[in-house]
Amino acid sequence: MKSKRRDDFDTIRDILQVCVNSSTKTHIVSAANLNNKRIGKYLEFLVFMKLLVKKSEGKKAVYHTTPYGEDFLKIHLRVPRAQR
């Protein structure tokens, strides 16, 4: 039976898509179907890799997909996924 779990690339794609129009951590968790335990490592990694940028808007941290992240999204969406 096939597993319905997403791989890391699919999770990263979902996060980058949510953040194209800027998002808070709470919104990312909800829209990308993640939990608070998992989101931290992904956000930290994506900021480190310069796919996301973290900005402060008042008291909130907001994440936005960088142009480099948008390029990653375009490439990822064009590559056919191997059957599992």
MARNU-420985 format. One line per 10 residues: number of its first residue (from 1); their letters; for each residue x, y negated, z negated of C-alpha. Coordinates in nm, 2 decimals, decimal comma. Last residue first. Layout:
REM residues N
NUM) A) X Y Z | ...
REM end
This chain:
REM residues 84
84) RQARPVRLHI) 0,60 -0,57 0,57 | 0,58 -0,71 0,92 | 0,85 -0,96 0,99 | 0,73 -1,32 0,98 | 0,76 -1,52 1,31 | 0,98 -1,83 1,28 | 0,79 -2,14 1,38 | 0,64 -2,23 1,04 | 0,99 -2,20 0,88 | 1,14 -2,44 1,14
74) KLFDEGYPTT) 0,88 -2,70 1,09 | 0,89 -2,67 0,71 | 1,27 -2,70 0,70 | 1,25 -3,01 0,91 | 1,00 -3,15 0,66 | 1,24 -3,07 0,38 | 1,52 -3,26 0,56 | 1,28 -3,56 0,59 | 1,23 -3,53 0,22 | 0,92 -3,38 0,06
64) HYVAKKGESK) 0,79 -3,59 -0,23 | 0,77 -3,51 -0,60 | 0,62 -3,74 -0,86 | 0,72 -3,77 -1,22 | 0,46 -3,95 -1,42 | 0,49 -4,23 -1,68 | 0,49 -4,51 -1,43 | 0,57 -4,36 -1,09 | 0,90 -4,18 -1,14 | 1,06 -4,02 -0,84
54) KVLLKMFVLF) 1,17 -3,66 -0,76 | 1,30 -3,59 -0,41 | 1,23 -3,26 -0,24 | 1,43 -3,07 0,02 | 1,75 -3,21 -0,11 | 1,89 -2,87 -0,21 | 1,91 -2,98 -0,57 | 1,56 -3,12 -0,56 | 1,43 -2,79 -0,41 | 1,62 -2,58 -0,67
44) ELYKGIRKNN) 1,49 -2,78 -0,97 | 1,14 -2,77 -0,83 | 1,15 -2,40 -0,77 | 1,29 -2,32 -1,12 | 1,03 -2,54 -1,29 | 0,74 -2,40 -1,10 | 0,77 -2,04 -1,22 | 0,69 -2,09 -1,59 | 0,42 -2,35 -1,52 | 0,23 -2,12 -1,30
34) LNAASVIHTK) 0,20 -2,11 -0,92 | -0,10 -2,13 -0,68 | 0,06 -2,39 -0,45 | -0,23 -2,63 -0,50 | -0,26 -2,58 -0,88 | 0,10 -2,58 -0,97 | 0,18 -2,86 -0,72 | -0,10 -3,08 -0,87 | 0,03 -3,03 -1,22 | 0,39 -3,11 -1,11
24) TSSNVCVQLI) 0,27 -3,44 -0,95 | 0,24 -3,47 -0,58 | 0,36 -3,68 -0,29 | 0,20 -3,67 0,06 | 0,44 -3,41 0,19 | 0,45 -3,25 -0,15 | 0,18 -2,99 -0,10 | 0,35 -2,87 0,22 | 0,69 -2,85 0,04 | 0,54 -2,64 -0,24
14) DRITDFDDRR) 0,37 -2,40 0,00 | 0,68 -2,36 0,21 | 0,89 -2,29 -0,10 | 0,65 -2,02 -0,20 | 0,66 -1,86 0,14 | 1,03 -1,87 0,14 | 1,05 -1,71 -0,20 | 0,84 -1,41 -0,10 | 0,47 -1,41 -0,16 | 0,31 -1,11 -0,33
4) KSKM) 0,03 -0,92 -0,15 | 0,22 -0,59 -0,18 | 0,13 -0,34 0,09 | 0,00 0,00 0,00
REM end
